[in-house]
Amino acid sequence: MPIKLLPITKLFYSLLLVFSLLQPSAWADESRTNEYKVKALFLYNFANFVDWPKNAFSDDQSPIKMCLFGDVPFGPFLQVVNGTFIGDRELAIVQAKIISDIEDGCHILFVDGEKKLLLPNFWKDVKYLYVLSIGEKKGFTDNGGIVSIMRTGDNVEFEINISNAITNGLFISSDLLKLAREIKRNTEITQ
């Protein structure tokens, strides 16, 4: 009988596997590639720690759509998990260069730094709820984004804006919140 790992244990072992494959010389020679692998792993694992309401999907067989908007250099690393299951839903990776490519909806949306310039107009153009938006630039979570991945020294860390998650109808596991570098809350929540 296979052993079923708890989500936090799966995250730990996934990160452990990535870091065990990296040797000190690899960090010097391939630090950018390794950073991309870690960011891809973060995005995949975020999907395991977020609950979407049932009405975020058109039916019981609808996949969790992870959209990569813009030039996302770690996109190829995510293709490895395209078609895997998160809970009882298949994960579908969608790479998009223009807004019309994602207008029909995404459950996870990574916004490349270049496309961040479209914010806050971006959120007005893409009108749907239940989106875990992820970026990697300072201020992303202050401008409507939910998760921001950042490099701090030799580490890749993330912050979460819990108010934006709640506004978007998402429930983020406390296990993921414990791992965040910072949890932000909006000072003003409009009704």
N, C-alpha and C positions, 0 to 999 in steps of 0.2 A: 504494500500500500504506500503510494507516494506521500511524502511529508508536505503538508500545506504550510507555507510560511506566512506569518503575519505581514501586513504591508510595510511596517517600519523595518522588519527584519529583511524583507526583500530589498528595500532601499539600501540598507546597510551593506548587504552582501553584493549588491550591484556596484556600489561605490568601491567596496573593497576589491572587487574583481578588476575594475578599471585601474585603480591605483597600484594593484599588484602587478599589472602588466607593464606599468611604466617604471623604467629604471632611471636612476639619476642622470645618466648620459642622454637618455631620451628626452628629459626635460630641457636639456641644453639645446639639443638638435631639433626637436620637434615640439617645442612648447606650444606653438599655435595650434597644431593638429591635436595635441592632447587636450588643450582648452576646448576645442570644438567637440571632442568626444565627451568631455564632462558636461558641457552645456546640453548636448543631445540627450545624455543620460538624465539630466535634471528634467528636461521637458517630458521625457517618457515617464519618469517617476511621478511628476506632478499629476499626471492623469490618474495614477493609482490612489491619490489622496484627495480627490475632489469628487463630490457627489452632485450630479445634475438632477433636477426634478424630471419626472417622467415626461412632462409635456415639452421638454427640451428636444425631444426626438419625435419624428413623425410616426414611428411605429416601434414595436419591440425588436425588430431586426435592424433598425437604423444604426450605422456605425458611429463611433465617436470620431468626429472629423478634427484632425490637427492640421491647421493651415499655417504655412510658413510664407509670410507676406514680405516680398522684397528679395534682396540678395542675401540668402541665409547660407553662409559657408558650411555650417554643420548639417545642412539638410541631407546630404548623402548618408551620414551616419544614422539618421532616423529611418531611412528606407529599410534598414535591417528589421525594424519592428513593425513595418507596414503590414497589416493583416493579422497581427497578434491580437489576443483578447485582453481587454481590461474589464475585469468582472465578466459579465455575460455579453459584452458588446465588442465587436471587432474595431480595431483602431485603423483609421484610414488617413494616410499622410497626403496632403494636398499642397503643392508648391504653387504660389501665385505671385504674379508680377504686377497685376492691376486689380483695383477694387472690384471690378465686375466679375473677376474670377472667384471671389468669395462672397458675393452678394447673397447667395442662397444659404449661407450660414456656416459657421464653424463652432465647435465646442471649445477648442483650444486654438488660440491665435497668437503666433509669435510675430512681432513687428520688428523688422530690421531697422537699424539706426537711421538709414536714409529715409525710410518711409515714416519715421517718427515725426518728420517735419510736417506731415499732413495733420498731426494732432493740433488742436482739438477738433478740427473739421472732420477728421477721420471718423470720430464717433457719431457725428451727425449723419454721415453718409451711410454707415453700416448700422442699420436700425434693427437690431434683434438682441434679445436677452440671452442669458445662460452662456456667456463666453468667458472663458478663462484667458484673459489677455496677458501676454508675456513680452517684455522688452528687455533691452540690455543697456539702456542709457539712463543717466542720472535724471531724475524728475519724471520718469515714465509713470510711476505709481501716483504721482501728484497730478497728472493730467488725464486721469481716467483709467490707467492701466491697473492690473491687479498684482502681477508679479514682475519684479525687475531682477534680472541676473546681472551680477557685477563681479569684476575681478578686483580683489583687494590684496595687493602684494602678490604672494604666490598662491592665493586661494581664490576659488570661485564660490561666491556666496549669493544669497538672494534675500530680497525683502518682499513683504506682502502688504497690500493695502486691504485690510479686512472689510472696511466700509464699502469699497468698490466691489468686492466679491459679493457682499450681501445685496447691494443694489442690483447686481446682475443675477441674483437668484441662485447663487452657488453656495454650497457648504464645503468648507475646507477643513480637513481633519486636523485635530489638535496635534497629532503626530507630526504633520508637516509644519504646523505653526511653531512647534518646539525647535525645529531645525533652522528656522528663518533667522537671519542676522538682525532684522528689525521688523516689527509688526506696526504698520501705520494705521491710523484711523483719521478719517476726515473730521475736521472740527465742526463743519456745518453739514448736516444731513437734511436735504429738502424732502418734504412730504409730498 
